Amino acid sequence: MKCLTFIILLITLQACPQKFQPFKTVPMENKEAKNNPYYSRTDTAKLDIPNEEWKKILAPDLYAISREAATERAFTGKYNEFDEIGDYYCAVCGNHLFRSTSKFSSSCGWPSFFEADKEGVYYKRDRAYGMERVEVLCKRCDSHLGHVFDDGPKPTGLRYCMNSVSLEFVGDSEK
């Protein structure tokens, strides 16, 4: 009987809710833009800046993703579960990329959009790691943003799977 009581007590204690630390919130402003002489939300002139220069200006994680085509870990990006009205810009140069009305929940672990600003992005075939994908790059600064797949919702059927680090959000209320 003591053994049964002990087992029930152990099960009850394990079922008690545990205290978790809240997720650390990430500020949405792009602090690198203040130290980046090439950043502009209005200038659309093509940039031809060598990576050595970008490396001096950009934060290490932004440099790795935007200039070396790295990928942030799934479900860790600040815009993955983010749902506000506004516009998304390139975190490197400030070029307009997406409107929030084209963002949708794809559950893939990265912010997803079904439509991009046609003047903001261009595409390149990506055969890295033995996969056949389409890379999405910023039309102004050639920074890697993510990839586009053909499994998205209507009306386009596309899923732009982007790295949060590569994006900067500006809400309509901030304009």
C-alpha positions, 0 to 999 in steps of 0.5 A: 500500500505504501508503494502504491501511495508513493507512486501516486504521489510521484505521478501527482508531483510530476503533473504539477505545472513547472515554472518556465522563464518567459521568452526573451523579447527581441526589439523590432528596430534595426540597430545596425541601420544606424551604423550602416551608411548604405541603409535607406528605405527610399533609395532604390539604387543598386548597391555594389559593396564588397563583402569585406565592407559589409562584414565591418558594418553588419552584425555577425548573424546578419552577415552570415545569413545575408552575405553567406546564405546561412539559415537561422534555426527554425522557430527562433526568428522574431517574425515567425509568429508575428502578426502586425500590419505593416511592411517588411524591408531588407535588414541590410539595405532598407529595400522594400520586400513584403507587405504584411497582408501577404504573410501567412502561417505556414508552420515551417518555422520561418516567416512565410509570405505568398507574394513579394514586392517584384521590385524588391527581390530577384531569384537564383537557382540554388543547388547547395546541399544536394537540393534543388531550390530557388533562392530569394535575394534583395534586388538592391544589395544582393543579400540572401533572404531565404527561398521560395517554394511552390507549396503556398496558398492562393492566389500565387501558390508560392511560399516565400520562406524567409529568415527573420534576421534578414527582415526589418518590420515597420508597422503602419502605426510607425510610419 
